[in-house]
Amino acid sequence: MKSYLTGLVAAAAMTIAAVAPAAAQQQGGRIIVVTHGQANDPFWSVVKNGVAEAGKDMNVQVDYRAPETFDMVAMSQLIDAAVNQKPAGLVVSIPDASALTASIQKAVAAGIPVISMNSGSDVSKKLGAMLHVGQDEVEAGRIAGAKLKEMGGKTGICVNQEVGNVSLDLRCKGFSEGFGGKVTVLPVSNDPTDIRAKVKAALAADGSIDTILALGAGTAGEPSVAAVKDAGKTGNVRVATFDMSAGFLKSVADGEAVFAIDQQQYLQGYLPVAFLALNAKYGLMPGGNVPSGPNLITKEKAGQVIELSAKGIR
């Protein structure tokens, strides 16, 4: 899998030398990226870094846009505004298909090549996107749940910091299926202080909880580790998370958490921009979805990626 993705990136990079300027600039257009990622979420800063790097490598103008909060009305308006600018390509995340379908289909009807990324793999093709770059959220949740069950987990909570984000709901669903034991979804805000308090309260209310799966490393994973420490249960409650942050990876390396699920979000930002630039120039496009994850980053692997995570790449 990794060699396949590496090959794709290398192919895109090799094209750079032969393309100057790139097609999107030649045509007076640009590639616009619209995601649901909140400004304070370190996960999305890595996506944005990938977008920016691809723009530089492919010599195309790229605009990255996102609502200030998890707001599907605002996101649909951002997509509509992008369509009106007639870009050479559009990249979108699809956390809620029912709210974004009309806007995405408007882009497709206007003849704008669309690639979905991160969320929406289950609806991407139906909405007219050319392909999806990301991971299957249910399957990723199942893999995480099965691993936590193998570690001895019997009672778990799924810490959801974006209730209403269909992709996060699917992660909890997959976790429950793979885990097999009792799983309760714990709705929280995007505020680490709130998450820490609510996880600590959940642990106090139910002493049988031995497993925590957070759905974002910097937002929910790190506060969950802190809550377990506050409760005096480090080592007795297993903490895992989707995605990565330098802080959470350090917890994994130190034995305070068990693993992070890496969906390689840098690739989710980079590859769609590279594909759309190549499509504008040569009409090239992969023949199917590109799975960027999941990969489980355990204690044995954590040290290798901490530095890159701190640099905003992993």
Buried (B, 14 or more C-beta within 10 A) or exposed (E): EEEEBEEBBEEBEEBBEEBEEBBBBBEEBBBBBBBBBBEBBBBBBBBBBBBBBBBEBBBBBBBBEBBEEBBBEEBBBBBBEBBEEBBBBBBBBBBBBEBBBEBBBBBBEEEBBBBBBBBBBBBBBEBBBBBBBBBBBBBBBBBBBBBBBEEEBBBBBBBBBBEEBBBBBBBBBBBBBBBBBBBEBBEBBBBBEEBBBBBBEBBEEEEEBBBBBBBBBBBBBBBBBBBBBBBEBBEEBBBBBBBBBBBBBBBBBEEBBBBBBBBBBBBBBBBBBBBBBBBBBEEEBBEEBBBBBBBBBBBEBBEEBBEBBBEBBB
